[in-house]
């Protein structure tokens, strides 16, 4: 790790209000299912309060788990 490392911030956007923002790992949830359709991440938009759910491919899963996002695994 570099000496400048600290909490990880993830860039995100809301499809409802179109706001762009950064979220820390505690604001995101990752669900890993048995298929691509069942693997997604979710968060609540800090601007409008909408519940947002987006698909998570392999690379997104790597980034989120590496950044400390809590993960729920389903069968």
CHARMM internal coordinates of N, CA and C (Angstrom, degrees):
IC EDIT
DIST 1 N 1 CA 1.4629
DIST 1 CA 1 C 1.5256
ANGL 1 N 1 CA 1 C 110.26
DIST 1 C 2 N 1.2774
ANGL 1 CA 1 C 2 N 115.18
DIHE 1 N 1 CA 1 C 2 N 146.97
DIST 2 N 2 CA 1.4552
ANGL 1 C 2 N 2 CA 118.93
DIHE 1 CA 1 C 2 N 2 CA 178.06
DIST 2 CA 2 C 1.5257
ANGL 2 N 2 CA 2 C 109.61
DIHE 1 C 2 N 2 CA 2 C -82.64
DIST 2 C 3 N 1.3139
ANGL 2 CA 2 C 3 N 117.97
DIHE 2 N 2 CA 2 C 3 N 156.93
DIST 3 N 3 CA 1.4601
ANGL 2 C 3 N 3 CA 120.55
DIHE 2 CA 2 C 3 N 3 CA -178.60
DIST 3 CA 3 C 1.5302
ANGL 3 N 3 CA 3 C 112.70
DIHE 2 C 3 N 3 CA 3 C -63.74
DIST 3 C 4 N 1.3362
ANGL 3 CA 3 C 4 N 117.61
DIHE 3 N 3 CA 3 C 4 N -20.29
DIST 4 N 4 CA 1.4573
ANGL 3 C 4 N 4 CA 120.98
DIHE 3 CA 3 C 4 N 4 CA -178.53
DIST 4 CA 4 C 1.5252
ANGL 4 N 4 CA 4 C 112.50
DIHE 3 C 4 N 4 CA 4 C -86.30
DIST 4 C 5 N 1.3495
ANGL 4 CA 4 C 5 N 117.18
DIHE 4 N 4 CA 4 C 5 N -3.98
DIST 5 N 5 CA 1.4633
ANGL 4 C 5 N 5 CA 118.41
DIHE 4 CA 4 C 5 N 5 CA -174.70
DIST 5 CA 5 C 1.5154
ANGL 5 N 5 CA 5 C 111.23
DIHE 4 C 5 N 5 CA 5 C -67.89
DIST 5 C 6 N 1.3037
ANGL 5 CA 5 C 6 N 114.57
DIHE 5 N 5 CA 5 C 6 N 143.29
DIST 6 N 6 CA 1.4548
ANGL 5 C 6 N 6 CA 122.46
DIHE 5 CA 5 C 6 N 6 CA 179.23
DIST 6 CA 6 C 1.5074
ANGL 6 N 6 CA 6 C 107.29
DIHE 5 C 6 N 6 CA 6 C -150.60
DIST 6 C 7 N 1.3117
ANGL 6 CA 6 C 7 N 117.00
DIHE 6 N 6 CA 6 C 7 N -153.22
DIST 7 N 7 CA 1.4564
ANGL 6 C 7 N 7 CA 119.20
DIHE 6 CA 6 C 7 N 7 CA 178.72
DIST 7 CA 7 C 1.5357
ANGL 7 N 7 CA 7 C 110.50
DIHE 6 C 7 N 7 CA 7 C -60.67
DIST 7 C 8 N 1.3158
ANGL 7 CA 7 C 8 N 115.38
DIHE 7 N 7 CA 7 C 8 N 141.44
DIST 8 N 8 CA 1.4555
ANGL 7 C 8 N 8 CA 121.29
DIHE 7 CA 7 C 8 N 8 CA -179.90
DIST 8 CA 8 C 1.5241
ANGL 8 N 8 CA 8 C 109.05
DIHE 7 C 8 N 8 CA 8 C -83.38
DIST 8 C 9 N 1.3265
ANGL 8 CA 8 C 9 N 116.67
DIHE 8 N 8 CA 8 C 9 N 136.22
DIST 9 N 9 CA 1.4659
ANGL 8 C 9 N 9 CA 121.96
DIHE 8 CA 8 C 9 N 9 CA 175.64
DIST 9 CA 9 C 1.5229
ANGL 9 N 9 CA 9 C 108.07
DIHE 8 C 9 N 9 CA 9 C -115.85
DIST 9 C 10 N 1.3137
ANGL 9 CA 9 C 10 N 115.86
DIHE 9 N 9 CA 9 C 10 N 133.17
DIST 10 N 10 CA 1.4592
ANGL 9 C 10 N 10 CA 121.58
DIHE 9 CA 9 C 10 N 10 CA -179.64
DIST 10 CA 10 C 1.5245
ANGL 10 N 10 CA 10 C 109.33
DIHE 9 C 10 N 10 CA 10 C -106.66
DIST 10 C 11 N 1.3288
ANGL 10 CA 10 C 11 N 116.93
DIHE 10 N 10 CA 10 C 11 N 130.91
DIST 11 N 11 CA 1.4694
ANGL 10 C 11 N 11 CA 120.86
DIHE 10 CA 10 C 11 N 11 CA 176.51
DIST 11 CA 11 C 1.5164
ANGL 11 N 11 CA 11 C 108.16
DIHE 10 C 11 N 11 CA 11 C -77.45
DIST 11 C 12 N 1.3231
ANGL 11 CA 11 C 12 N 115.64
DIHE 11 N 11 CA 11 C 12 N 136.54
DIST 12 N 12 CA 1.4575
ANGL 11 C 12 N 12 CA 120.66
DIHE 11 CA 11 C 12 N 12 CA 179.70
DIST 12 CA 12 C 1.5175
ANGL 12 N 12 CA 12 C 108.75
DIHE 11 C 12 N 12 CA 12 C -147.10
DIST 12 C 13 N 1.3226
ANGL 12 CA 12 C 13 N 115.14
DIHE 12 N 12 CA 12 C 13 N 167.05
DIST 13 N 13 CA 1.4614
ANGL 12 C 13 N 13 CA 120.30
DIHE 12 CA 12 C 13 N 13 CA 176.29
DIST 13 CA 13 C 1.5242
ANGL 13 N 13 CA 13 C 108.86
DIHE 12 C 13 N 13 CA 13 C -144.47
DIST 13 C 14 N 1.3073
ANGL 13 CA 13 C 14 N 114.73
DIHE 13 N 13 CA 13 C 14 N 156.01
DIST 14 N 14 CA 1.4588
ANGL 13 C 14 N 14 CA 121.48
DIHE 13 CA 13 C 14 N 14 CA -178.67
DIST 14 CA 14 C 1.5271
ANGL 14 N 14 CA 14 C 109.46
DIHE 13 C 14 N 14 CA 14 C -101.66
DIST 14 C 15 N 1.3349
ANGL 14 CA 14 C 15 N 117.63
DIHE 14 N 14 CA 14 C 15 N 125.99
DIST 15 N 15 CA 1.4623
ANGL 14 C 15 N 15 CA 119.32
DIHE 14 CA 14 C 15 N 15 CA 178.38
DIST 15 CA 15 C 1.5349
ANGL 15 N 15 CA 15 C 112.45
DIHE 14 C 15 N 15 CA 15 C -72.09
DIST 15 C 16 N 1.3237
ANGL 15 CA 15 C 16 N 117.48
DIHE 15 N 15 CA 15 C 16 N -19.08
DIST 16 N 16 CA 1.4690
ANGL 15 C 16 N 16 CA 120.86
DIHE 15 CA 15 C 16 N 16 CA -179.18
DIST 16 CA 16 C 1.5311
ANGL 16 N 16 CA 16 C 111.94
DIHE 15 C 16 N 16 CA 16 C -80.19
DIST 16 C 17 N 1.3387
ANGL 16 CA 16 C 17 N 116.92
DIHE 16 N 16 CA 16 C 17 N -58.42
DIST 17 N 17 CA 1.4717
ANGL 16 C 17 N 17 CA 119.48
DIHE 16 CA 16 C 17 N 17 CA -176.32
DIST 17 CA 17 C 1.5287
ANGL 17 N 17 CA 17 C 112.82
DIHE 16 C 17 N 17 CA 17 C -99.50
DIST 17 C 18 N 1.3399
ANGL 17 CA 17 C 18 N 117.04
DIHE 17 N 17 CA 17 C 18 N -4.71
DIST 18 N 18 CA 1.4615
ANGL 17 C 18 N 18 CA 124.00
DIHE 17 CA 17 C 18 N 18 CA 178.52
DIST 18 CA 18 C 1.5380
ANGL 18 N 18 CA 18 C 114.61
DIHE 17 C 18 N 18 CA 18 C 67.70
DIST 18 C 19 N 1.3119
ANGL 18 CA 18 C 19 N 117.39
DIHE 18 N 18 CA 18 C 19 N 13.22
DIST 19 N 19 CA 1.4616
ANGL 18 C 19 N 19 CA 120.55
DIHE 18 CA 18 C 19 N 19 CA 177.92
DIST 19 CA 19 C 1.5314
ANGL 19 N 19 CA 19 C 109.59
DIHE 18 C 19 N 19 CA 19 C -68.81
DIST 19 C 20 N 1.3214
ANGL 19 CA 19 C 20 N 115.96
DIHE 19 N 19 CA 19 C 20 N 149.16
DIST 20 N 20 CA 1.4725
ANGL 19 C 20 N 20 CA 122.61
DIHE 19 CA 19 C 20 N 20 CA 174.63
DIST 20 CA 20 C 1.5217
ANGL 20 N 20 CA 20 C 107.05
DIHE 19 C 20 N 20 CA 20 C -117.43
DIST 20 C 21 N 1.3173
ANGL 20 CA 20 C 21 N 116.63
DIHE 20 N 20 CA 20 C 21 N 139.34
DIST 21 N 21 CA 1.4623
ANGL 20 C 21 N 21 CA 120.58
DIHE 20 CA 20 C 21 N 21 CA -174.74
DIST 21 CA 21 C 1.5170
ANGL 21 N 21 CA 21 C 109.81
DIHE 20 C 21 N 21 CA 21 C -160.48
DIST 21 C 22 N 1.3250
ANGL 21 CA 21 C 22 N 115.79
DIHE 21 N 21 CA 21 C 22 N 175.38
DIST 22 N 22 CA 1.4613
ANGL 21 C 22 N 22 CA 122.03
DIHE 21 CA 21 C 22 N 22 CA 174.78
DIST 22 CA 22 C 1.5130
ANGL 22 N 22 CA 22 C 108.18
DIHE 21 C 22 N 22 CA 22 C -115.85
DIST 22 C 23 N 1.3262
ANGL 22 CA 22 C 23 N 115.29
DIHE 22 N 22 CA 22 C 23 N 141.92
DIST 23 N 23 CA 1.4655
ANGL 22 C 23 N 23 CA 121.80
DIHE 22 CA 22 C 23 N 23 CA 179.62
DIST 23 CA 23 C 1.5245
ANGL 23 N 23 CA 23 C 108.61
DIHE 22 C 23 N 23 CA 23 C -124.63
DIST 23 C 24 N 1.3363
ANGL 23 CA 23 C 24 N 116.38
DIHE 23 N 23 CA 23 C 24 N 145.85
DIST 24 N 24 CA 1.4573
ANGL 23 C 24 N 24 CA 118.23
DIHE 23 CA 23 C 24 N 24 CA 173.86
DIST 24 CA 24 C 1.5266
ANGL 24 N 24 CA 24 C 108.59
DIHE 23 C 24 N 24 CA 24 C -87.32
DIST 24 C 25 N 1.3261
ANGL 24 CA 24 C 25 N 115.96
DIHE 24 N 24 CA 24 C 25 N 170.61
DIST 25 N 25 CA 1.4622
ANGL 24 C 25 N 25 CA 121.27
DIHE 24 CA 24 C 25 N 25 CA -174.94
DIST 25 CA 25 C 1.5252
ANGL 25 N 25 CA 25 C 112.53
DIHE 24 C 25 N 25 CA 25 C -57.07
DIST 25 C 26 N 1.3237
ANGL 25 CA 25 C 26 N 117.55
DIHE 25 N 25 CA 25 C 26 N -33.32
DIST 26 N 26 CA 1.4590
ANGL 25 C 26 N 26 CA 120.74
DIHE 25 CA 25 C 26 N 26 CA -178.33
DIST 26 CA 26 C 1.5198
ANGL 26 N 26 CA 26 C 114.10
DIHE 25 C 26 N 26 CA 26 C -69.54
DIST 26 C 27 N 1.3284
ANGL 26 CA 26 C 27 N 117.36
DIHE 26 N 26 CA 26 C 27 N -16.22
DIST 27 N 27 CA 1.4691
ANGL 26 C 27 N 27 CA 121.13
DIHE 26 CA 26 C 27 N 27 CA -178.88
DIST 27 CA 27 C 1.5274
ANGL 27 N 27 CA 27 C 112.13
DIHE 26 C 27 N 27 CA 27 C -90.48
DIST 27 C 28 N 1.3278
ANGL 27 CA 27 C 28 N 116.96
DIHE 27 N 27 CA 27 C 28 N -7.35
DIST 28 N 28 CA 1.4613
ANGL 27 C 28 N 28 CA 121.53
DIHE 27 CA 27 C 28 N 28 CA -177.49
DIST 28 CA 28 C 1.5178
ANGL 28 N 28 CA 28 C 110.94
DIHE 27 C 28 N 28 CA 28 C -112.09
DIST 28 C 29 N 1.3307
ANGL 28 CA 28 C 29 N 115.88
DIHE 28 N 28 CA 28 C 29 N 150.71
DIST 29 N 29 CA 1.4561
ANGL 28 C 29 N 29 CA 122.13
DIHE 28 CA 28 C 29 N 29 CA 174.16
DIST 29 CA 29 C 1.5234
ANGL 29 N 29 CA 29 C 107.21
DIHE 28 C 29 N 29 CA 29 C -129.24
DIST 29 C 30 N 1.3180
ANGL 29 CA 29 C 30 N 115.99
DIHE 29 N 29 CA 29 C 30 N 139.01
DIST 30 N 30 CA 1.4587
ANGL 29 C 30 N 30 CA 121.98
DIHE 29 CA 29 C 30 N 30 CA -178.93
DIST 30 CA 30 C 1.5174
ANGL 30 N 30 CA 30 C 108.65
DIHE 29 C 30 N 30 CA 30 C -120.35
DIST 30 C 31 N 1.3273
ANGL 30 CA 30 C 31 N 116.95
DIHE 30 N 30 CA 30 C 31 N 127.92
DIST 31 N 31 CA 1.4655
ANGL 30 C 31 N 31 CA 122.12
DIHE 30 CA 30 C 31 N 31 CA 176.69
DIST 31 CA 31 C 1.5240
ANGL 31 N 31 CA 31 C 107.92
DIHE 30 C 31 N 31 CA 31 C -115.75
DIST 31 C 32 N 1.3247
ANGL 31 CA 31 C 32 N 115.76
DIHE 31 N 31 CA 31 C 32 N 123.37
DIST 32 N 32 CA 1.4586
ANGL 31 C 32 N 32 CA 120.56
DIHE 31 CA 31 C 32 N 32 CA 179.42
DIST 32 CA 32 C 1.5192
ANGL 32 N 32 CA 32 C 108.05
DIHE 31 C 32 N 32 CA 32 C -109.89
DIST 32 C 33 N 1.3152
ANGL 32 CA 32 C 33 N 115.23
DIHE 32 N 32 CA 32 C 33 N 114.45
DIST 33 N 33 CA 1.4570
ANGL 32 C 33 N 33 CA 121.26
DIHE 32 CA 32 C 33 N 33 CA -178.15
DIST 33 CA 33 C 1.5162
ANGL 33 N 33 CA 33 C 111.94
DIHE 32 C 33 N 33 CA 33 C -105.04
DIST 33 C 34 N 1.3148
ANGL 33 CA 33 C 34 N 115.77
DIHE 33 N 33 CA 33 C 34 N -173.85
DIST 34 N 34 CA 1.4508
ANGL 33 C 34 N 34 CA 121.63
DIHE 33 CA 33 C 34 N 34 CA -178.19
DIST 34 CA 34 C 1.5136
ANGL 34 N 34 CA 34 C 113.46
DIHE 33 C 34 N 34 CA 34 C -80.54
DIST 34 C 35 N 1.3228
ANGL 34 CA 34 C 35 N 117.54
DIHE 34 N 34 CA 34 C 35 N -3.25
DIST 35 N 35 CA 1.4585
ANGL 34 C 35 N 35 CA 120.70
DIHE 34 CA 34 C 35 N 35 CA 179.14
DIST 35 CA 35 C 1.5217
ANGL 35 N 35 CA 35 C 109.31
DIHE 34 C 35 N 35 CA 35 C -143.88
DIST 35 C 36 N 1.3283
ANGL 35 CA 35 C 36 N 116.11
DIHE 35 N 35 CA 35 C 36 N 170.79
DIST 36 N 36 CA 1.4705
ANGL 35 C 36 N 36 CA 119.57
DIHE 35 CA 35 C 36 N 36 CA 178.05
DIST 36 CA 36 C 1.5220
ANGL 36 N 36 CA 36 C 111.23
DIHE 35 C 36 N 36 CA 36 C -61.84
DIST 36 C 37 N 1.3272
ANGL 36 CA 36 C 37 N 116.04
DIHE 36 N 36 CA 36 C 37 N -38.52
DIST 37 N 37 CA 1.4658
ANGL 36 C 37 N 37 CA 119.72
DIHE 36 CA 36 C 37 N 37 CA -179.04
DIST 37 CA 37 C 1.5235
ANGL 37 N 37 CA 37 C 112.33
DIHE 36 C 37 N 37 CA 37 C -64.67
DIST 37 C 38 N 1.3200
ANGL 37 CA 37 C 38 N 116.07
DIHE 37 N 37 CA 37 C 38 N -28.85
DIST 38 N 38 CA 1.4626
ANGL 37 C 38 N 38 CA 120.49
DIHE 37 CA 37 C 38 N 38 CA -176.93
DIST 38 CA 38 C 1.5275
ANGL 38 N 38 CA 38 C 112.55
DIHE 37 C 38 N 38 CA 38 C -92.49
DIST 38 C 39 N 1.3242
ANGL 38 CA 38 C 39 N 117.69
DIHE 38 N 38 CA 38 C 39 N 5.07
DIST 39 N 39 CA 1.4605
ANGL 38 C 39 N 39 CA 121.77
DIHE 38 CA 38 C 39 N 39 CA 179.38
DIST 39 CA 39 C 1.5267
ANGL 39 N 39 CA 39 C 108.17
DIHE 38 C 39 N 39 CA 39 C -110.23
DIST 39 C 40 N 1.3383
ANGL 39 CA 39 C 40 N 115.31
DIHE 39 N 39 CA 39 C 40 N 118.59
DIST 40 N 40 CA 1.4567
ANGL 39 C 40 N 40 CA 120.22
DIHE 39 CA 39 C 40 N 40 CA -175.69
DIST 40 CA 40 C 1.5192
ANGL 40 N 40 CA 40 C 110.37
DIHE 39 C 40 N 40 CA 40 C -155.26
DIST 40 C 41 N 1.3265
ANGL 40 CA 40 C 41 N 115.68
DIHE 40 N 40 CA 40 C 41 N 166.32
DIST 41 N 41 CA 1.4598
ANGL 40 C 41 N 41 CA 120.43
DIHE 40 CA 40 C 41 N 41 CA 170.73
DIST 41 CA 41 C 1.5124
ANGL 41 N 41 CA 41 C 107.52
DIHE 40 C 41 N 41 CA 41 C -122.70
DIST 41 C 42 N 1.3320
ANGL 41 CA 41 C 42 N 114.85
DIHE 41 N 41 CA 41 C 42 N 155.74
DIST 42 N 42 CA 1.4607
ANGL 41 C 42 N 42 CA 118.56
DIHE 41 CA 41 C 42 N 42 CA -178.11
DIST 42 CA 42 C 1.5246
ANGL 42 N 42 CA 42 C 110.04
DIHE 41 C 42 N 42 CA 42 C -143.11
DIST 42 C 43 N 1.3214
ANGL 42 CA 42 C 43 N 113.90
DIHE 42 N 42 CA 42 C 43 N 158.36
DIST 43 N 43 CA 1.4575
ANGL 42 C 43 N 43 CA 121.61
DIHE 42 CA 42 C 43 N 43 CA 177.84
DIST 43 CA 43 C 1.5139
ANGL 43 N 43 CA 43 C 108.33
DIHE 42 C 43 N 43 CA 43 C -161.90
DIST 43 C 44 N 1.3149
ANGL 43 CA 43 C 44 N 115.57
DIHE 43 N 43 CA 43 C 44 N 167.93
DIST 44 N 44 CA 1.4598
ANGL 43 C 44 N 44 CA 121.45
DIHE 43 CA 43 C 44 N 44 CA 174.95
DIST 44 CA 44 C 1.5217
ANGL 44 N 44 CA 44 C 107.57
DIHE 43 C 44 N 44 CA 44 C -104.67
DIST 44 C 45 N 1.3220
ANGL 44 CA 44 C 45 N 117.04
DIHE 44 N 44 CA 44 C 45 N 129.66
DIST 45 N 45 CA 1.4605
ANGL 44 C 45 N 45 CA 121.28
DIHE 44 CA 44 C 45 N 45 CA -179.37
DIST 45 CA 45 C 1.5300
ANGL 45 N 45 CA 45 C 109.39
DIHE 44 C 45 N 45 CA 45 C -64.30
DIST 45 C 46 N 1.3315
ANGL 45 CA 45 C 46 N 117.67
DIHE 45 N 45 CA 45 C 46 N 124.99
DIST 46 N 46 CA 1.4652
ANGL 45 C 46 N 46 CA 120.31
DIHE 45 CA 45 C 46 N 46 CA 179.65
DIST 46 CA 46 C 1.5348
ANGL 46 N 46 CA 46 C 112.40
DIHE 45 C 46 N 46 CA 46 C -71.09
DIST 46 C 47 N 1.3166
ANGL 46 CA 46 C 47 N 117.96
DIHE 46 N 46 CA 46 C 47 N -15.52
DIST 47 N 47 CA 1.4641
ANGL 46 C 47 N 47 CA 121.62
DIHE 46 CA 46 C 47 N 47 CA -179.09
DIST 47 CA 47 C 1.5236
ANGL 47 N 47 CA 47 C 112.69
DIHE 46 C 47 N 47 CA 47 C -87.43
DIST 47 C 48 N 1.3442
ANGL 47 CA 47 C 48 N 116.54
DIHE 47 N 47 CA 47 C 48 N -51.65
DIST 48 N 48 CA 1.4686
ANGL 47 C 48 N 48 CA 119.78
DIHE 47 CA 47 C 48 N 48 CA -174.29
DIST 48 CA 48 C 1.5187
ANGL 48 N 48 CA 48 C 114.05
DIHE 47 C 48 N 48 CA 48 C -113.53
DIST 48 C 49 N 1.3368
ANGL 48 CA 48 C 49 N 117.99
DIHE 48 N 48 CA 48 C 49 N -8.48
DIST 49 N 49 CA 1.4655
ANGL 48 C 49 N 49 CA 121.24
DIHE 48 CA 48 C 49 N 49 CA 177.94
DIST 49 CA 49 C 1.5160
ANGL 49 N 49 CA 49 C 114.95
DIHE 48 C 49 N 49 CA 49 C 82.43
DIST 49 C 50 N 1.3334
ANGL 49 CA 49 C 50 N 118.05
DIHE 49 N 49 CA 49 C 50 N 6.56
DIST 50 N 50 CA 1.4638
ANGL 49 C 50 N 50 CA 121.02
DIHE 49 CA 49 C 50 N 50 CA 179.96
DIST 50 CA 50 C 1.5254
ANGL 50 N 50 CA 50 C 110.60
DIHE 49 C 50 N 50 CA 50 C -69.23
DIST 50 C 51 N 1.3233
ANGL 50 CA 50 C 51 N 116.30
DIHE 50 N 50 CA 50 C 51 N 145.31
DIST 51 N 51 CA 1.4608
ANGL 50 C 51 N 51 CA 121.59
DIHE 50 CA 50 C 51 N 51 CA 171.90
DIST 51 CA 51 C 1.5177
ANGL 51 N 51 CA 51 C 107.07
DIHE 50 C 51 N 51 CA 51 C -83.44
DIST 51 C 52 N 1.3271
ANGL 51 CA 51 C 52 N 116.08
DIHE 51 N 51 CA 51 C 52 N 123.13
DIST 52 N 52 CA 1.4606
ANGL 51 C 52 N 52 CA 121.01
DIHE 51 CA 51 C 52 N 52 CA -176.51
DIST 52 CA 52 C 1.5186
ANGL 52 N 52 CA 52 C 108.70
DIHE 51 C 52 N 52 CA 52 C -114.69
DIST 52 C 53 N 1.3302
ANGL 52 CA 52 C 53 N 115.78
DIHE 52 N 52 CA 52 C 53 N 135.00
DIST 53 N 53 CA 1.4627
ANGL 52 C 53 N 53 CA 122.05
DIHE 52 CA 52 C 53 N 53 CA 178.40
DIST 53 CA 53 C 1.5148
ANGL 53 N 53 CA 53 C 106.93
DIHE 52 C 53 N 53 CA 53 C -132.38
DIST 53 C 54 N 1.3417
ANGL 53 CA 53 C 54 N 115.90
DIHE 53 N 53 CA 53 C 54 N 125.44
DIST 54 N 54 CA 1.4638
ANGL 53 C 54 N 54 CA 120.61
DIHE 53 CA 53 C 54 N 54 CA -178.05
DIST 54 CA 54 C 1.5233
ANGL 54 N 54 CA 54 C 109.58
DIHE 53 C 54 N 54 CA 54 C -130.25
DIST 54 C 55 N 1.3371
ANGL 54 CA 54 C 55 N 116.99
DIHE 54 N 54 CA 54 C 55 N 147.26
DIST 55 N 55 CA 1.4693
ANGL 54 C 55 N 55 CA 119.89
DIHE 54 CA 54 C 55 N 55 CA 178.12
DIST 55 CA 55 C 1.5257
ANGL 55 N 55 CA 55 C 110.84
DIHE 54 C 55 N 55 CA 55 C -64.80
DIST 55 C 56 N 1.3274
ANGL 55 CA 55 C 56 N 115.39
DIHE 55 N 55 CA 55 C 56 N 147.03
DIST 56 N 56 CA 1.4685
ANGL 55 C 56 N 56 CA 120.50
DIHE 55 CA 55 C 56 N 56 CA 179.22
DIST 56 CA 56 C 1.5187
ANGL 56 N 56 CA 56 C 109.33
DIHE 55 C 56 N 56 CA 56 C -122.83
DIST 56 C 57 N 1.3234
ANGL 56 CA 56 C 57 N 115.37
DIHE 56 N 56 CA 56 C 57 N 109.51
DIST 57 N 57 CA 1.4568
ANGL 56 C 57 N 57 CA 120.43
DIHE 56 CA 56 C 57 N 57 CA 174.80
DIST 57 CA 57 C 1.5264
ANGL 57 N 57 CA 57 C 109.96
DIHE 56 C 57 N 57 CA 57 C -78.36
DIST 57 C 58 N 1.3044
ANGL 57 CA 57 C 58 N 114.92
DIHE 57 N 57 CA 57 C 58 N -178.67
DIST 58 N 58 CA 1.4657
ANGL 57 C 58 N 58 CA 120.90
DIHE 57 CA 57 C 58 N 58 CA -176.50
DIST 58 CA 58 C 1.5261
ANGL 58 N 58 CA 58 C 112.85
DIHE 57 C 58 N 58 CA 58 C -55.46
DIST 58 C 59 N 1.3190
ANGL 58 CA 58 C 59 N 117.00
DIHE 58 N 58 CA 58 C 59 N -45.07
DIST 59 N 59 CA 1.4702
ANGL 58 C 59 N 59 CA 121.07
DIHE 58 CA 58 C 59 N 59 CA -177.97
DIST 59 CA 59 C 1.5291
ANGL 59 N 59 CA 59 C 111.40
DIHE 58 C 59 N 59 CA 59 C -65.92
DIST 59 C 60 N 1.3192
ANGL 59 CA 59 C 60 N 117.45
DIHE 59 N 59 CA 59 C 60 N -41.53
DIST 60 N 60 CA 1.4712
ANGL 59 C 60 N 60 CA 121.44
DIHE 59 CA 59 C 60 N 60 CA 178.28
DIST 60 CA 60 C 1.5259
ANGL 60 N 60 CA 60 C 109.68
DIHE 59 C 60 N 60 CA 60 C -63.02
DIST 60 C 61 N 1.3291
ANGL 60 CA 60 C 61 N 116.40
DIHE 60 N 60 CA 60 C 61 N -43.07
DIST 61 N 61 CA 1.4732
ANGL 60 C 61 N 61 CA 120.14
DIHE 60 CA 60 C 61 N 61 CA 178.60
DIST 61 CA 61 C 1.5264
ANGL 61 N 61 CA 61 C 109.80
DIHE 60 C 61 N 61 CA 61 C -59.21
DIST 61 C 62 N 1.3363
ANGL 61 CA 61 C 62 N 117.43
DIHE 61 N 61 CA 61 C 62 N -44.37
DIST 62 N 62 CA 1.4700
ANGL 61 C 62 N 62 CA 121.70
DIHE 61 CA 61 C 62 N 62 CA 178.50
DIST 62 CA 62 C 1.5262
ANGL 62 N 62 CA 62 C 111.21
DIHE 61 C 62 N 62 CA 62 C -59.46
DIST 62 C 63 N 1.3220
ANGL 62 CA 62 C 63 N 116.21
DIHE 62 N 62 CA 62 C 63 N -47.78
DIST 63 N 63 CA 1.4673
ANGL 62 C 63 N 63 CA 120.25
DIHE 62 CA 62 C 63 N 63 CA -178.05
DIST 63 CA 63 C 1.5305
ANGL 63 N 63 CA 63 C 111.62
DIHE 62 C 63 N 63 CA 63 C -64.06
DIST 63 C 64 N 1.3313
ANGL 63 CA 63 C 64 N 116.80
DIHE 63 N 63 CA 63 C 64 N -44.74
DIST 64 N 64 CA 1.4620
ANGL 63 C 64 N 64 CA 119.89
DIHE 63 CA 63 C 64 N 64 CA -177.27
DIST 64 CA 64 C 1.5316
ANGL 64 N 64 CA 64 C 112.13
DIHE 63 C 64 N 64 CA 64 C -68.67
DIST 64 C 65 N 1.3323
ANGL 64 CA 64 C 65 N 117.41
DIHE 64 N 64 CA 64 C 65 N -44.14
DIST 65 N 65 CA 1.4655
ANGL 64 C 65 N 65 CA 118.58
DIHE 64 CA 64 C 65 N 65 CA 179.69
DIST 65 CA 65 C 1.5238
ANGL 65 N 65 CA 65 C 110.53
DIHE 64 C 65 N 65 CA 65 C -67.53
DIST 65 C 66 N 1.3447
ANGL 65 CA 65 C 66 N 116.83
DIHE 65 N 65 CA 65 C 66 N -37.76
DIST 66 N 66 CA 1.4642
ANGL 65 C 66 N 66 CA 120.74
DIHE 65 CA 65 C 66 N 66 CA 177.42
DIST 66 CA 66 C 1.5189
ANGL 66 N 66 CA 66 C 112.36
DIHE 65 C 66 N 66 CA 66 C -65.60
DIST 66 C 67 N 1.3311
ANGL 66 CA 66 C 67 N 116.53
DIHE 66 N 66 CA 66 C 67 N -26.02
DIST 67 N 67 CA 1.4600
ANGL 66 C 67 N 67 CA 121.25
DIHE 66 CA 66 C 67 N 67 CA -179.30
DIST 67 CA 67 C 1.5107
ANGL 67 N 67 CA 67 C 113.23
DIHE 66 C 67 N 67 CA 67 C -91.96
DIST 67 C 68 N 1.3323
ANGL 67 CA 67 C 68 N 117.57
DIHE 67 N 67 CA 67 C 68 N 4.01
DIST 68 N 68 CA 1.4546
ANGL 67 C 68 N 68 CA 120.41
DIHE 67 CA 67 C 68 N 68 CA 174.46
DIST 68 CA 68 C 1.5192
ANGL 68 N 68 CA 68 C 116.03
DIHE 67 C 68 N 68 CA 68 C 90.82
DIST 68 C 69 N 1.3364
ANGL 68 CA 68 C 69 N 117.94
DIHE 68 N 68 CA 68 C 69 N 14.72
DIST 69 N 69 CA 1.4683
ANGL 68 C 69 N 69 CA 120.33
DIHE 68 CA 68 C 69 N 69 CA 178.43
DIST 69 CA 69 C 1.5317
ANGL 69 N 69 CA 69 C 108.68
DIHE 68 C 69 N 69 CA 69 C -71.62
DIST 69 C 70 N 1.3387
ANGL 69 CA 69 C 70 N 116.49
DIHE 69 N 69 CA 69 C 70 N 134.12
DIST 70 N 70 CA 1.4589
ANGL 69 C 70 N 70 CA 119.33
DIHE 69 CA 69 C 70 N 70 CA 179.50
DIST 70 CA 70 C 1.5174
ANGL 70 N 70 CA 70 C 109.84
DIHE 69 C 70 N 70 CA 70 C -67.50
DIST 70 C 71 N 1.3244
ANGL 70 CA 70 C 71 N 115.13
DIHE 70 N 70 CA 70 C 71 N 140.31
DIST 71 N 71 CA 1.4549
ANGL 70 C 71 N 71 CA 121.88
DIHE 70 CA 70 C 71 N 71 CA -172.32
DIST 71 CA 71 C 1.5302
ANGL 71 N 71 CA 71 C 111.10
DIHE 70 C 71 N 71 CA 71 C -121.17
DIST 71 C 72 N 1.3163
ANGL 71 CA 71 C 72 N 114.85
DIHE 71 N 71 CA 71 C 72 N 135.60
DIST 72 N 72 CA 1.4545
ANGL 71 C 72 N 72 CA 121.92
DIHE 71 CA 71 C 72 N 72 CA 174.36
DIST 72 CA 72 C 1.5071
ANGL 72 N 72 CA 72 C 106.44
DIHE 71 C 72 N 72 CA 72 C -112.55
DIST 72 C 73 N 1.3213
ANGL 72 CA 72 C 73 N 116.79
DIHE 72 N 72 CA 72 C 73 N 126.90
DIST 73 N 73 CA 1.4695
ANGL 72 C 73 N 73 CA 120.10
DIHE 72 CA 72 C 73 N 73 CA 178.54
DIST 73 CA 73 C 1.5202
ANGL 73 N 73 CA 73 C 108.48
DIHE 72 C 73 N 73 CA 73 C -107.22
DIST 73 C 74 N 1.3186
ANGL 73 CA 73 C 74 N 115.20
DIHE 73 N 73 CA 73 C 74 N 132.03
DIST 74 N 74 CA 1.4628
ANGL 73 C 74 N 74 CA 119.50
DIHE 73 CA 73 C 74 N 74 CA 176.76
DIST 74 CA 74 C 1.5230
ANGL 74 N 74 CA 74 C 108.73
DIHE 73 C 74 N 74 CA 74 C -119.91
DIST 74 C 75 N 1.2984
ANGL 74 CA 74 C 75 N 115.92
DIHE 74 N 74 CA 74 C 75 N 159.84
DIST 75 N 75 CA 1.4658
ANGL 74 C 75 N 75 CA 120.77
DIHE 74 CA 74 C 75 N 75 CA -176.46
DIST 75 CA 75 C 1.5144
ANGL 75 N 75 CA 75 C 109.93
DIHE 74 C 75 N 75 CA 75 C -94.96
END
COOR INIT
IC SEED 1 N 1 CA 1 C
IC BUILD
